[in-house]
Amino acid sequence: MGIAPHVARRRNMAMWSRIHRRRHSVYTEPSNVPADQLPLGRLGAGQRAIVTRVLGGRGLQTRLAALGLTVGAEIRLIQNYGRGPLLLTVRETRLALGRGEANHILVKPC
């Protein structure tokens, strides 16, 4: 008498998920960033900055523009714990932005 097929399948899936866990990539800063600019993810809570450049493809740039994050926009970072999303205000609107997206936005601190 063997194991029921649905039980065996569930065990195999559990084993696979333990072996092939998702690995989080290590963030590396862009190499061509001017000295007076930094990625938004490196800004401290309470700091103000002006968006100077958005790195990334057309899809990301369009999404960020729809949120009001365009070149020249002034932002104020409300919360940055070093991991997870950032909370910021831009054009009198409060936004939560993922860290991956935030690291594609170059800012100049005010």
C-alpha beads as a LAMMPS data file, in Angstrom:
LAMMPS data file: protein, C-alpha beads

110 atoms
109 bonds

1 atom types
1 bond types

-500.0 500.0 xlo xhi
-500.0 500.0 ylo yhi
-500.0 500.0 zlo zhi

Masses

1 110.0

Atoms # bond

1 1 1 0.000 0.000 0.000
2 1 1 1.535 3.296 -1.112
3 1 1 0.953 6.943 -0.400
4 1 1 -2.067 8.584 -1.971
5 1 1 -1.109 10.633 -5.060
6 1 1 -2.322 13.941 -3.634
7 1 1 -0.283 13.413 -0.433
8 1 1 2.855 12.548 -2.415
9 1 1 2.387 15.614 -4.612
10 1 1 2.003 17.857 -1.543
11 1 1 5.181 16.398 0.015
12 1 1 7.121 16.944 -3.208
13 1 1 5.963 20.561 -3.418
14 1 1 6.941 21.185 0.217
15 1 1 10.379 19.652 -0.379
16 1 1 10.882 21.697 -3.558
17 1 1 9.984 24.957 -1.805
18 1 1 12.515 24.228 0.966
19 1 1 15.291 23.522 -1.521
20 1 1 14.532 26.304 -4.019
21 1 1 13.806 29.227 -1.756
22 1 1 13.623 32.631 -3.318
23 1 1 16.890 34.478 -2.920
24 1 1 16.815 38.247 -2.503
25 1 1 19.303 40.044 -4.684
26 1 1 21.882 42.360 -3.179
27 1 1 21.386 45.989 -4.153
28 1 1 24.257 47.579 -6.051
29 1 1 24.244 51.289 -6.724
30 1 1 24.409 52.578 -10.293
31 1 1 27.991 53.352 -11.288
32 1 1 27.361 56.645 -13.093
33 1 1 25.760 58.617 -10.240
34 1 1 27.129 62.152 -9.692
35 1 1 28.618 62.797 -6.249
36 1 1 25.857 65.215 -5.184
37 1 1 23.043 62.726 -5.955
38 1 1 21.954 59.497 -4.314
39 1 1 19.217 56.877 -4.700
40 1 1 15.997 57.685 -2.850
41 1 1 16.388 54.523 -0.754
42 1 1 19.496 55.994 0.920
43 1 1 17.734 59.149 2.111
44 1 1 17.019 59.406 5.834
45 1 1 13.603 59.945 7.384
46 1 1 12.626 63.613 7.539
47 1 1 14.992 64.673 4.754
48 1 1 13.848 66.680 1.745
49 1 1 15.187 66.187 -1.767
50 1 1 14.546 67.023 -5.410
51 1 1 14.188 64.272 -8.018
52 1 1 17.012 64.630 -10.546
53 1 1 16.740 61.447 -12.611
54 1 1 14.702 58.271 -12.938
55 1 1 16.648 55.177 -13.970
56 1 1 14.740 52.341 -15.574
57 1 1 12.547 51.533 -18.508
58 1 1 9.577 53.311 -19.959
59 1 1 7.111 51.322 -17.840
60 1 1 8.723 52.354 -14.563
61 1 1 9.086 55.973 -15.655
62 1 1 5.424 56.106 -16.685
63 1 1 4.279 54.591 -13.382
64 1 1 6.367 56.998 -11.322
65 1 1 5.204 59.968 -13.407
66 1 1 1.589 58.954 -12.754
67 1 1 2.387 59.066 -9.024
68 1 1 3.877 62.555 -9.388
69 1 1 7.529 61.507 -9.154
70 1 1 8.970 63.450 -12.074
71 1 1 12.275 65.265 -12.503
72 1 1 12.176 68.465 -10.452
73 1 1 9.543 67.249 -7.980
74 1 1 10.325 67.999 -4.330
75 1 1 9.847 65.101 -1.945
76 1 1 10.011 64.613 1.818
77 1 1 10.824 61.171 3.156
78 1 1 8.606 60.296 6.102
79 1 1 9.753 56.751 6.859
80 1 1 12.730 54.612 5.858
81 1 1 13.543 51.617 8.050
82 1 1 16.317 50.337 5.768
83 1 1 14.178 47.452 4.470
84 1 1 10.737 47.279 2.970
85 1 1 8.734 50.168 1.548
86 1 1 9.444 53.879 1.969
87 1 1 6.789 56.381 2.963
88 1 1 7.131 59.819 1.373
89 1 1 5.204 62.905 0.360
90 1 1 5.321 64.378 -3.115
91 1 1 3.104 67.224 -4.344
92 1 1 1.158 67.110 -1.041
93 1 1 0.343 63.422 -1.547
94 1 1 1.559 60.622 0.706
95 1 1 2.974 57.581 -1.119
96 1 1 4.316 54.185 -0.136
97 1 1 6.997 53.153 -2.591
98 1 1 8.766 49.806 -2.818
99 1 1 12.484 49.793 -2.148
100 1 1 13.281 48.465 -5.630
101 1 1 11.438 51.346 -7.256
102 1 1 12.914 53.852 -4.807
103 1 1 16.448 52.810 -5.691
104 1 1 15.764 53.705 -9.347
105 1 1 15.064 57.330 -8.392
106 1 1 18.072 59.629 -8.037
107 1 1 17.608 62.647 -5.790
108 1 1 19.612 65.662 -4.670
109 1 1 19.150 66.390 -0.943
110 1 1 18.014 69.933 -0.085

Bonds

1 1 1 2
2 1 2 3
3 1 3 4
4 1 4 5
5 1 5 6
6 1 6 7
7 1 7 8
8 1 8 9
9 1 9 10
10 1 10 11
11 1 11 12
12 1 12 13
13 1 13 14
14 1 14 15
15 1 15 16
16 1 16 17
17 1 17 18
18 1 18 19
19 1 19 20
20 1 20 21
21 1 21 22
22 1 22 23
23 1 23 24
24 1 24 25
25 1 25 26
26 1 26 27
27 1 27 28
28 1 28 29
29 1 29 30
30 1 30 31
31 1 31 32
32 1 32 33
33 1 33 34
34 1 34 35
35 1 35 36
36 1 36 37
37 1 37 38
38 1 38 39
39 1 39 40
40 1 40 41
41 1 41 42
42 1 42 43
43 1 43 44
44 1 44 45
45 1 45 46
46 1 46 47
47 1 47 48
48 1 48 49
49 1 49 50
50 1 50 51
51 1 51 52
52 1 52 53
53 1 53 54
54 1 54 55
55 1 55 56
56 1 56 57
57 1 57 58
58 1 58 59
59 1 59 60
60 1 60 61
61 1 61 62
62 1 62 63
63 1 63 64
64 1 64 65
65 1 65 66
66 1 66 67
67 1 67 68
68 1 68 69
69 1 69 70
70 1 70 71
71 1 71 72
72 1 72 73
73 1 73 74
74 1 74 75
75 1 75 76
76 1 76 77
77 1 77 78
78 1 78 79
79 1 79 80
80 1 80 81
81 1 81 82
82 1 82 83
83 1 83 84
84 1 84 85
85 1 85 86
86 1 86 87
87 1 87 88
88 1 88 89
89 1 89 90
90 1 90 91
91 1 91 92
92 1 92 93
93 1 93 94
94 1 94 95
95 1 95 96
96 1 96 97
97 1 97 98
98 1 98 99
99 1 99 100
100 1 100 101
101 1 101 102
102 1 102 103
103 1 103 104
104 1 104 105
105 1 105 106
106 1 106 107
107 1 107 108
108 1 108 109
109 1 109 110
